[in-house]
Amino acid sequence: MSIIQSIANQNVYGVTYATVDDRGIHFESELAIHLPDGTLTTLKMPTQLSERQAIEQFTIDAAQRLTSA
């Protein structure tokens, strides 16, 4: 069985962390894999463009709501 097939048969989740500082929004994404023995392992991966755009739009919308309240 290849590593890809092995991963495909596991519980796999994509996790993205977004942090904001004075230089902008920073993204870090990981693939979290729940292994059959109960352990969890993570692999770093690039954040997808569509996900970055969605998070950026969310933060813009939230900031606009805060300033108009």
N, C-alpha and C positions, 0 to 999 in steps of 0.2 A: 504494500500500500504506500502511495507517495505521501509526502508531507501535506500536499494540497488536499488529497482525499481525506487524510486524517483530520485536518483542520475542519473540513466541510462537515464531518460527522460529529463535531463538538458543538457545545453551546458557545457561540462566538458573538461578541458585542463590540461595536465601535463606540469609543468614548472620546469626546473632544472637550478640552479645557480652554476657556477663553479668559484672558486677563487683560485689564485695561490699565494703562499708566499714561504719563504725560506725552509719550511718543506714539500712542495709539493702541489698537487691539492686537494682542498676540495670541496665536493658536498653537495648541499641541494636541495631537491626536494619537490614540493608541488602539490597538486591537486587543481586547481582553478575551482570553480563551480559558474556559472552564474545562479542565482535563478530567478524564474518567476517575482518577484517583482522588478527586476532590480539590486539587490545588488549582490555582489561578496563575496564568502567565500572561505577560503583556508584550506586545511588539509595537515599537514606534512606527507610525505611518504618516504620510503627508495628509494634511487636512484638505478635503475636497473643496474645489472652488465654490460649488453651490452651497456647501455648508458654511463656508466663510462668509459668503454674501448674505445668507439667511441670518446669521448671528449679527453681522454688521447692521442689517436693516432692523432687526429687533432692537438693538441698542439705540439706534437713531430714533425709532418710534417711541421707545421708553423715555428717552431724554426729552422729546417733544411733549409727551404727556406730562412729565414732571414740571416743565417750564410753563405750561399752559394752565396748570392747576392752581 
